[in-house]
Amino acid sequence: MERAGFKVLAAIDFNPEAIATFKANFSKDTLALHKDLTRFPPDKLAAKLGVNQVDVIVGGPPCQGYSTVRQVDAANHGSRVKRDKRRYLFRVYLDYVAAFRPRVFVMENVLGLQSAAKGKFFTLVQSEARKLGYRVQAQVEESWKLGVPQKRRRQLVIGVRNDLPGYFPSDLEPAQRAFGAPVSDPARLATSDSVALKPGTPALWDAIGDLPSLNAGEGIEERDYDFALRERFLAERGAPARHYLERVLEAGIAPRLTAHRARPHNDRDLRDFARLCEGENADQALARGETMEFPYDRNVFLDRYTRQHRERLCSTIVAHLAKDGLMFIHPTQNRTLTPREAARVQSFPDWFRFPVARTHQFRLIGNAVPPLVAEAVGEEVRKFLASRETTGEETSAGTRPHAGSETGAPPTRPAAARDLERLARLDRRALRAVPPEEFLRGWHALLFLFPGLHPDNALDHGHDIEGISPDQLTLPTFEEILARRYIRSGWPVMLESLGGEAWRRFRAHEMSEEDFYCVAAQRAGLARSVR
């Protein structure tokens, strides 16, 4: 967020090692607090800061209650599901949103948030944020699209305060420094496990290939770089590796190499490591006839051992690295990744220090949002807010289309109601036959009358429905339309087909992005609501 241009006022975490690491790397002007937010209410933070409103709040409530890989004490899905009070900690986060009224908030979590308890908490996060007066959207962040060499996918929930017009972009743009020159060999990294990659996307080897070789259990916390090894590596790899090493990892300004220490492994594990080909997991090795010594249930631990591949994206770096790291075996060396290698895959710069024990280093690195992803989020938030400020909440020229079109606002509220009602009562087949101009008027009427809705939510309503009072929109004949709405998306049930048809036309290029995200209609609707 600092790289994106924000002044960070405070950072709070329950984990003492996280705060110790934060203090070792960031300015003392930023308040860094080791606090349990369930016992540290927002008014206490406001008193320490001397402010009661901020522009942005970012954070990630604990993910263990939603994770799809949880196996130790229960599961979050299926027959082994167990109650877990951590699933409700998002409400503590929202308490801070309610107290400080940021213009934008960003919440990050695992994809399991979508499906845990059949989507209950995914619905609650969005519906409760909406009740606080925020236009909410949920989108998936795919880190490789933002220049990070791993398969990491995470859930973002983004809220924009309802008095701000505009729709936050549904696709993040990479941070300005994320990508360098495309690869010279078009065959290298064209895909990685069926994932299409942008030219210039770094592979695992671009991130770690210049680091000194280690055996299991070798290495020290701080040492000099091997500059001769680095130059040989860069001469062989070319522009993408140089860009990632110099622009993202900033290895040139790090005084020494830190946290490059390999954990020890028992002899049985080392023998099994040696049986794996590059890019292969234990299940694949067994399938080709290899004999493994590990005594685990093959039905549960399909990837118990995984040797990463140099020319592919790394597996998602996770906090479980603190346990054993067996899913992160080095591509060419008979050991698992070191904390510095994991940090590089996460896009932490080399000057970033982890002044805690190795186990805690792994946990912090695995729990972190990749800095390059966070920077991309921060740049999008900054651009979104800047476009509101430069023209008095109007959209400035040159911003991304989600900032909105300046045409299409309905002339009056009754006119909008008539245009919307015509379409709201049609089924999907009839909607598809509606002429473009008439459909566009109805769609813009929807954005005008319901400025708190987000077009991106028109495809994921969830299953839960609630009744609402018709006095929320006192227009003739609208009582039926307003009678029921989806709790997750906030959309009236009768408008579901209209939203689906708008998405179909948008994807078929029958509707422009400016018309689909029509901020003029939304802005006019917000102005009428204020009056």
C-alpha positions as CSV (number, residue, x, y, z in Angstrom):
1,M,0.0,0.0,0.0
2,E,2.9,2.3,0.6
3,R,4.4,1.6,-2.8
4,A,1.0,2.4,-4.3
5,G,1.1,5.9,-2.7
6,F,-0.7,5.5,0.6
7,K,0.4,6.7,4.0
8,V,-0.1,3.8,6.4
9,L,-1.3,4.9,9.8
10,A,-1.5,1.6,11.7
11,A,-1.0,-2.1,11.4
12,I,-2.5,-4.5,13.8
13,D,-2.0,-8.3,14.2
14,F,-2.7,-11.0,16.8
15,N,0.6,-12.7,15.9
16,P,3.6,-11.2,17.8
17,E,6.1,-12.4,15.2
18,A,4.1,-10.6,12.5
19,I,4.4,-7.3,14.4
20,A,8.1,-7.9,15.2
21,T,8.7,-8.4,11.5
22,F,6.6,-5.4,10.5
23,K,8.6,-3.2,12.9
24,A,11.9,-4.5,11.5
25,N,11.0,-3.4,8.0
26,F,8.8,-0.3,8.2
27,S,8.9,3.2,9.5
28,K,8.5,3.9,13.2
29,D,6.0,6.5,12.2
30,T,3.5,3.7,11.5
31,L,1.7,2.5,14.6
32,A,2.3,-1.3,14.8
33,L,0.3,-3.0,17.5
34,H,0.2,-6.6,18.7
35,K,-3.4,-6.8,19.6
36,D,-6.4,-9.2,19.7
37,L,-9.0,-7.2,17.8
38,T,-11.8,-9.0,19.7
39,R,-10.4,-7.2,22.8
40,F,-9.2,-3.9,21.2
41,P,-12.2,-2.0,19.9
42,P,-12.0,0.7,17.2
43,D,-12.4,3.6,19.6
44,K,-9.1,2.7,21.3
45,L,-7.3,2.7,17.9
46,A,-9.0,6.1,17.1
47,A,-7.7,7.5,20.3
48,K,-4.2,6.4,19.6
49,L,-4.2,7.7,16.1
50,G,-6.1,10.9,16.8
51,V,-8.4,10.3,13.9
52,N,-11.8,8.7,13.5
53,Q,-12.0,8.3,9.8
54,V,-9.6,6.9,7.2
55,D,-9.6,6.5,3.4
56,V,-8.9,2.7,3.2
57,I,-8.9,-0.3,5.5
58,V,-7.3,-3.5,4.2
59,G,-7.1,-6.8,6.1
60,G,-7.5,-10.6,6.2
61,P,-9.5,-12.2,9.0
62,P,-8.1,-15.7,9.8
63,C,-8.7,-18.2,7.0
64,Q,-8.4,-21.5,8.9
65,G,-12.2,-21.7,9.4
66,Y,-12.8,-21.6,5.6
67,S,-9.8,-23.5,4.2
68,T,-10.5,-26.4,1.9
69,V,-7.2,-28.1,2.9
70,R,-7.9,-28.2,6.6
71,Q,-7.5,-31.8,7.9
72,V,-5.9,-31.7,11.3
73,D,-8.8,-31.2,13.7
74,A,-11.8,-31.3,11.4
75,A,-12.9,-30.0,8.0
76,N,-14.7,-26.9,6.8
77,H,-16.7,-28.8,4.1
78,G,-18.5,-32.1,3.9
79,S,-19.2,-34.7,6.6
80,R,-16.4,-33.6,8.9
81,V,-17.5,-30.0,9.2
82,K,-17.0,-28.5,12.6
83,R,-18.1,-25.3,14.3
84,D,-15.3,-22.8,14.4
85,K,-15.7,-19.4,16.0
86,R,-12.9,-18.0,13.8
87,R,-15.4,-18.0,10.9
88,Y,-17.2,-15.1,12.5
89,L,-14.1,-12.9,13.0
90,F,-14.9,-11.1,9.8
91,R,-17.5,-9.2,12.0
92,V,-14.6,-7.7,14.0
93,Y,-13.1,-6.5,10.8
94,L,-16.4,-5.0,9.8
95,D,-16.7,-3.3,13.2
96,Y,-13.6,-1.3,12.2
97,V,-15.2,-0.5,8.8
98,A,-18.3,0.7,10.6
99,A,-16.3,2.9,13.0
100,F,-13.8,4.5,10.6
101,R,-16.1,4.7,7.5
102,P,-13.3,4.2,5.0
103,R,-14.1,5.2,1.4
104,V,-12.9,1.7,0.3
105,F,-12.2,-1.5,2.2
106,V,-10.5,-4.7,0.9
107,M,-10.8,-8.0,2.7
108,E,-8.6,-11.0,1.5
109,N,-9.3,-14.6,2.3
110,V,-9.0,-18.1,0.9
111,L,-11.3,-19.4,-1.9
112,G,-12.9,-21.7,0.7
113,L,-14.8,-18.7,2.0
114,Q,-17.1,-19.2,-1.0
115,S,-18.0,-22.8,-0.1
116,A,-17.5,-23.2,3.7
117,A,-20.8,-24.1,5.4
118,K,-22.4,-24.1,1.9
119,G,-21.5,-20.5,1.3
120,K,-23.0,-19.1,4.5
121,F,-20.1,-16.9,5.4
122,F,-19.5,-15.7,1.9
123,T,-23.1,-14.5,2.0
124,L,-22.8,-13.0,5.5
125,V,-19.6,-11.0,4.7
126,Q,-21.3,-9.3,1.7
127,S,-24.7,-8.8,3.2
128,E,-23.4,-7.4,6.5
129,A,-21.0,-5.0,4.7
130,R,-23.9,-3.9,2.5
131,K,-25.9,-3.0,5.6
132,L,-23.1,-0.7,6.7
133,G,-23.6,1.4,3.5
134,Y,-21.1,-0.2,1.1
135,R,-21.4,-1.4,-2.5
136,V,-19.8,-4.8,-2.3
137,Q,-18.3,-7.0,-4.9
138,A,-16.3,-10.3,-4.6
139,Q,-13.6,-11.2,-7.0
140,V,-10.9,-13.8,-7.3
141,E,-7.2,-12.7,-7.4
142,E,-5.0,-14.9,-9.5
143,S,-1.4,-14.0,-8.5
144,W,0.3,-15.2,-11.7
145,K,-1.7,-12.6,-13.7
146,L,-0.1,-9.9,-11.5
147,G,3.5,-11.1,-12.0
148,V,3.9,-13.5,-9.1
149,P,5.5,-16.9,-10.0
150,Q,3.0,-19.2,-8.2
151,K,-0.5,-20.7,-8.6
152,R,-2.0,-18.8,-5.8
153,R,-5.7,-17.8,-6.0
154,R,-7.4,-15.9,-3.3
155,Q,-10.8,-14.3,-2.6
156,L,-11.1,-10.5,-2.4
157,V,-14.2,-8.8,-1.0
158,I,-14.1,-5.1,-1.9
159,G,-16.5,-2.4,-0.5
160,V,-17.0,1.1,-1.9
161,R,-18.9,3.5,0.3
162,N,-22.3,4.1,-1.2
163,D,-21.9,7.9,-1.5
164,L,-19.0,7.4,-4.0
165,P,-20.1,6.8,-7.6
166,G,-18.2,4.4,-9.8
167,Y,-17.6,0.6,-10.0
168,F,-14.3,-0.7,-8.7
169,P,-12.6,-2.7,-11.5
170,S,-13.4,-6.4,-11.6
171,D,-10.0,-7.3,-13.0
172,L,-6.9,-6.0,-11.3
173,E,-4.2,-4.5,-13.5
174,P,-0.6,-5.6,-12.5
175,A,1.5,-3.2,-10.5
176,Q,3.6,-0.9,-12.8
177,R,6.8,-2.7,-12.0
178,A,5.4,-6.2,-12.2
179,F,6.4,-7.3,-15.7
180,G,9.5,-6.9,-17.7
181,A,10.4,-8.0,-21.2
182,P,8.6,-11.0,-22.7
183,V,10.5,-14.3,-22.7
184,S,12.7,-14.8,-25.8
185,D,11.7,-18.4,-26.1
186,P,8.0,-18.5,-26.9
187,A,7.7,-22.1,-25.8
188,R,9.0,-21.4,-22.3
189,L,6.2,-20.8,-19.9
190,A,3.5,-20.5,-22.5
191,T,1.3,-22.5,-20.1
192,S,1.8,-23.9,-16.7
193,D,-0.5,-26.8,-15.8
194,S,-3.1,-25.6,-18.3
195,V,-3.0,-22.0,-17.0
196,A,-2.4,-19.5,-19.8
197,L,0.3,-17.0,-18.8
198,K,1.1,-13.5,-19.9
199,P,4.4,-13.1,-21.8
200,G,7.1,-12.1,-19.2
201,T,5.5,-14.1,-16.4
202,P,8.3,-15.3,-14.2
203,A,8.8,-19.0,-13.6
204,L,9.9,-20.5,-10.3
205,W,13.5,-20.6,-11.5
206,D,13.5,-16.9,-12.4
207,A,12.8,-16.2,-8.7
208,I,15.3,-18.6,-7.0
209,G,17.8,-19.8,-9.5
210,D,20.6,-17.5,-8.5
211,L,20.7,-18.6,-4.8
212,P,23.5,-20.8,-3.6
213,S,23.0,-24.6,-3.4
214,L,22.3,-26.1,-0.1
215,N,21.9,-29.6,1.4
216,A,19.1,-30.4,3.9
217,G,19.9,-28.7,7.2
218,E,22.6,-26.4,5.7
219,G,22.7,-22.6,5.6
220,I,23.0,-19.7,8.0
221,E,20.7,-16.8,8.7
222,E,22.9,-14.2,7.1
223,R,25.6,-14.5,4.4
224,D,27.1,-12.7,1.5
225,Y,25.6,-13.1,-2.0
226,D,27.4,-15.1,-4.6
227,F,27.6,-12.4,-7.2
228,A,29.5,-14.6,-9.7
229,L,26.7,-17.2,-9.5
230,R,24.1,-14.5,-10.0
231,E,25.7,-13.1,-13.1
232,R,26.0,-16.6,-14.7
233,F,22.4,-17.2,-13.9
234,L,21.2,-13.9,-15.4
235,A,23.3,-14.5,-18.5
236,E,21.6,-17.8,-19.0
237,R,18.0,-16.8,-18.1
238,G,17.8,-13.4,-19.8
239,A,15.4,-10.5,-19.4
240,P,12.5,-11.9,-17.4
241,A,14.7,-13.2,-14.6
242,R,16.7,-10.0,-14.5
243,H,13.6,-7.9,-14.3
244,Y,12.1,-10.1,-11.5
245,L,15.4,-10.2,-9.6
246,E,16.2,-6.5,-9.9
247,R,12.8,-4.7,-10.1
248,V,10.6,-7.0,-7.9
249,L,13.0,-8.6,-5.5
250,E,15.3,-5.6,-5.5
251,A,18.3,-7.9,-4.8
252,G,20.7,-5.1,-5.8
253,I,19.9,-3.0,-2.7
254,A,19.9,-5.8,-0.2
255,P,23.2,-5.7,1.7
256,R,23.3,-9.5,2.4
257,L,21.4,-12.6,1.7
258,T,19.2,-13.6,4.7
259,A,16.9,-16.5,5.7
260,H,18.4,-18.9,3.1
261,R,18.5,-21.8,5.5
262,A,17.3,-25.3,4.6
263,R,15.5,-27.3,7.2
264,P,16.8,-30.8,8.0
265,H,15.0,-34.0,6.9
266,N,15.1,-37.6,8.0
267,D,16.8,-40.1,5.7
268,R,13.6,-41.7,4.6
269,D,12.2,-38.4,3.4
270,L,15.4,-37.7,1.6
271,R,15.3,-41.1,-0.2
272,D,11.7,-40.4,-1.3
273,F,12.7,-36.9,-2.5
274,A,15.3,-38.4,-4.7
275,R,12.8,-40.8,-6.3
276,L,10.7,-37.8,-7.7
277,C,11.3,-36.4,-11.1
278,E,11.1,-32.6,-11.5
279,G,7.5,-31.4,-11.5
280,E,6.2,-34.7,-10.1
281,N,4.3,-35.6,-6.9
282,A,4.3,-38.8,-5.0
283,D,1.1,-40.1,-6.5
284,Q,2.4,-39.6,-10.0
285,A,5.6,-41.3,-9.1
286,L,3.7,-44.3,-7.7
287,A,1.6,-44.4,-10.9
288,R,4.7,-44.8,-13.1
289,G,5.9,-47.7,-10.9
290,E,8.2,-46.0,-8.4
291,T,8.3,-47.5,-4.9
292,M,8.0,-44.9,-2.1
293,E,8.7,-45.4,1.6
294,F,6.3,-42.9,3.1
295,P,3.6,-44.7,5.2
296,Y,0.7,-42.4,4.3
297,D,-2.7,-43.1,2.9
298,R,-2.5,-42.6,-0.8
299,N,-6.2,-41.6,-1.0
300,V,-5.5,-38.6,1.3
301,F,-1.9,-37.6,0.6
302,L,-1.8,-37.5,-3.2
303,D,0.7,-34.7,-3.2
304,R,2.3,-35.5,0.1
305,Y,5.7,-35.1,-1.6
306,T,5.9,-32.7,-4.6
307,R,9.1,-31.7,-6.4
308,Q,8.5,-28.3,-8.0
309,H,9.4,-27.6,-11.7
310,R,11.9,-24.9,-12.6
311,E,10.0,-23.7,-15.7
312,R,6.5,-23.7,-14.2
313,L,4.6,-21.7,-11.6
314,C,5.4,-22.8,-8.0
315,S,2.6,-24.4,-5.9
316,T,0.7,-21.9,-3.7
317,I,3.0,-20.9,-0.8
318,V,1.0,-21.6,2.4
319,A,1.5,-21.4,6.1
320,H,1.8,-25.2,6.3
321,L,5.4,-24.7,5.2
322,A,6.0,-24.2,8.9
323,K,5.1,-27.8,9.5
324,D,7.2,-29.8,7.0
325,G,7.4,-28.2,3.5
326,L,7.2,-31.6,1.8
327,M,4.9,-30.2,-0.9
328,F,7.7,-27.8,-1.8
329,I,10.7,-29.8,-2.7
330,H,13.4,-27.9,-4.6
331,P,13.4,-28.5,-8.4
332,T,17.1,-29.7,-8.5
333,Q,18.3,-30.1,-4.9
334,N,17.3,-32.8,-2.4
335,R,15.6,-30.6,0.1
336,T,12.6,-28.3,0.6
337,L,12.5,-24.6,-0.1
338,T,14.2,-22.2,2.3
339,P,12.3,-19.2,3.9
340,R,14.1,-16.9,1.4
341,E,13.1,-19.0,-1.6
342,A,9.5,-19.0,-0.4
343,A,9.6,-15.3,0.2
344,R,10.9,-14.7,-3.3
345,V,8.1,-16.8,-4.7
346,Q,5.7,-14.6,-2.8
347,S,7.5,-11.5,-4.3
348,F,9.0,-10.2,-1.0
349,P,12.0,-8.1,-1.8
350,D,15.4,-9.4,-0.7
351,W,15.9,-6.5,1.8
352,F,12.8,-7.6,3.7
353,R,14.0,-9.3,6.9
354,F,12.3,-11.9,9.0
355,P,13.9,-11.5,12.4
356,V,12.2,-14.6,13.9
357,A,12.8,-18.3,14.1
358,R,12.6,-20.3,10.9
359,T,9.3,-21.9,11.7
360,H,7.7,-18.5,12.2
361,Q,9.4,-17.2,9.0
362,F,7.6,-19.9,7.0
363,R,4.3,-19.2,8.7
364,L,4.5,-15.4,8.1
365,I,5.5,-15.8,4.5
366,G,2.8,-18.4,3.8
367,N,0.1,-16.3,5.5
368,A,1.0,-13.1,3.7
369,V,-0.7,-11.5,0.7
370,P,2.1,-11.4,-2.0
371,P,3.4,-7.9,-1.9
372,L,3.2,-7.5,-5.7
373,V,-0.5,-8.5,-5.4
374,A,-1.1,-6.0,-2.6
375,E,0.6,-3.3,-4.6
376,A,-1.7,-4.0,-7.6
377,V,-4.7,-3.8,-5.2
378,G,-3.3,-0.5,-3.8
379,E,-2.7,1.0,-7.2
380,E,-6.3,0.2,-8.3
381,V,-7.7,1.7,-5.0
382,R,-5.5,4.8,-5.4
383,K,-6.6,5.3,-9.1
384,F,-10.3,4.8,-8.1
385,L,-10.1,7.4,-5.3
386,A,-8.1,9.8,-7.4
387,S,-10.7,9.8,-10.1
388,R,-13.3,10.9,-7.6
389,E,-11.1,13.7,-6.2
390,T,-9.8,15.3,-9.4
391,T,-13.2,16.2,-10.7
392,G,-15.3,16.5,-7.6
393,E,-16.6,12.9,-7.6
394,E,-16.8,13.0,-11.4
395,T,-14.8,10.5,-13.6
396,S,-11.6,12.0,-15.0
397,A,-10.5,11.4,-18.5
398,G,-8.3,8.4,-19.1
399,T,-9.5,6.3,-16.2
400,R,-10.5,2.7,-16.8
401,P,-13.9,2.1,-18.2
402,H,-15.3,0.8,-14.8
403,A,-15.0,4.5,-13.7
404,G,-18.1,4.9,-15.9
405,S,-19.9,6.3,-18.9
406,E,-21.1,9.9,-18.9
407,T,-24.3,9.2,-20.8
408,G,-27.3,7.1,-20.1
409,A,-28.8,8.6,-17.0
410,P,-32.6,8.3,-16.9
411,P,-34.3,11.8,-17.0
412,T,-36.6,11.2,-14.0
413,R,-37.4,8.6,-11.3
414,P,-40.8,7.8,-12.7
415,A,-39.4,7.4,-16.2
416,A,-36.7,5.0,-14.9
417,A,-39.4,3.0,-13.1
418,R,-41.4,2.6,-16.2
419,D,-38.4,1.5,-18.3
420,L,-37.3,-1.0,-15.6
421,E,-40.8,-2.4,-15.0
422,R,-41.2,-3.3,-18.7
423,L,-38.2,-5.5,-18.6
424,A,-38.6,-6.8,-15.0
425,R,-41.7,-8.9,-15.9
426,L,-40.1,-10.6,-19.0
427,D,-38.7,-14.1,-18.9
428,R,-35.2,-14.9,-20.3
429,R,-36.4,-15.7,-23.8
430,A,-38.4,-12.5,-24.1
431,L,-35.6,-10.4,-22.7
432,R,-33.2,-11.7,-25.3
433,A,-35.6,-10.4,-28.0
434,V,-35.7,-6.9,-26.6
435,P,-34.2,-4.3,-29.0
436,P,-30.8,-2.9,-27.9
437,E,-32.0,0.7,-27.2
438,E,-35.0,-0.5,-25.1
439,F,-32.8,-2.9,-23.2
440,L,-30.2,-0.3,-22.5
441,R,-32.8,2.1,-21.1
442,G,-34.1,-0.6,-18.8
443,W,-30.6,-1.6,-17.7
444,H,-29.6,2.1,-17.0
445,A,-32.9,2.5,-15.1
446,L,-31.9,-0.4,-12.9
447,L,-28.5,1.2,-12.1
448,F,-30.3,4.5,-11.4
449,L,-32.9,3.1,-9.1
450,F,-30.6,0.7,-7.3
451,P,-27.2,2.6,-7.2
452,G,-26.0,0.4,-4.4
453,L,-25.9,-2.7,-6.6
454,H,-22.9,-3.8,-8.5
455,P,-23.2,-5.3,-12.0
456,D,-20.5,-7.9,-11.2
457,N,-22.9,-9.4,-8.5
458,A,-25.6,-10.2,-11.1
459,L,-24.2,-13.7,-11.7
460,D,-23.7,-14.8,-8.1
461,H,-26.8,-14.3,-5.9
462,G,-26.4,-17.3,-3.6
463,H,-29.5,-19.2,-2.6
464,D,-30.8,-17.3,0.4
465,I,-33.7,-14.9,-0.1
466,E,-35.3,-12.4,2.3
467,G,-38.4,-10.3,2.2
468,I,-38.0,-6.5,2.1
469,S,-40.3,-3.6,2.7
470,P,-41.9,-1.9,-0.4
471,D,-41.4,1.5,1.2
472,Q,-37.8,1.4,0.1
473,L,-38.9,2.5,-3.3
474,T,-42.3,4.1,-3.2
475,L,-43.3,3.9,-6.8
476,P,-46.5,2.5,-8.1
477,T,-46.4,-1.2,-9.2
478,F,-43.0,-1.7,-7.7
479,E,-44.1,-3.6,-4.6
480,E,-44.0,-6.9,-6.3
481,I,-40.5,-6.3,-7.7
482,L,-39.2,-5.3,-4.3
483,A,-40.9,-8.0,-2.4
484,R,-37.9,-10.4,-2.3
485,R,-34.2,-10.0,-2.7
486,Y,-31.1,-12.2,-2.6
487,I,-29.2,-11.8,0.7
488,R,-25.8,-12.3,-0.9
489,S,-26.0,-9.9,-3.8
490,G,-28.7,-7.6,-2.7
491,W,-30.5,-7.9,-6.0
492,P,-34.3,-8.1,-6.1
493,V,-35.2,-11.6,-7.2
494,M,-37.4,-10.3,-10.1
495,L,-34.3,-8.6,-11.6
496,E,-32.2,-11.7,-11.8
497,S,-33.1,-12.5,-15.4
498,L,-32.4,-8.9,-16.4
499,G,-28.9,-9.0,-14.8
500,G,-28.2,-12.3,-16.6
501,E,-29.2,-11.0,-19.9
502,A,-27.1,-7.8,-19.4
503,W,-24.1,-10.1,-18.8
504,R,-24.9,-12.1,-21.9
505,R,-25.0,-9.0,-24.1
506,F,-21.9,-7.6,-22.5
507,R,-19.9,-10.8,-23.1
508,A,-21.2,-11.0,-26.6
509,H,-20.0,-7.4,-27.3
510,E,-23.6,-6.3,-27.8
511,M,-23.2,-3.8,-25.0
512,S,-20.1,-1.7,-24.4
513,E,-18.2,-1.7,-21.2
514,E,-19.2,2.0,-20.7
515,D,-22.9,1.1,-21.0
516,F,-22.6,-1.9,-18.9
517,Y,-20.9,0.0,-16.0
518,C,-22.9,3.2,-16.5
519,V,-21.8,5.5,-13.7
520,A,-23.8,8.4,-15.1
521,A,-27.0,6.4,-14.3
522,Q,-25.6,5.3,-10.9
523,R,-24.4,8.9,-10.0
524,A,-27.8,10.4,-10.9
525,G,-29.5,7.7,-8.8
526,L,-27.2,8.5,-5.8
527,A,-27.9,12.2,-6.2
528,R,-31.7,11.5,-6.1
529,S,-31.3,9.3,-3.1
530,V,-29.4,12.0,-1.2
531,R,-32.2,14.5,-1.9
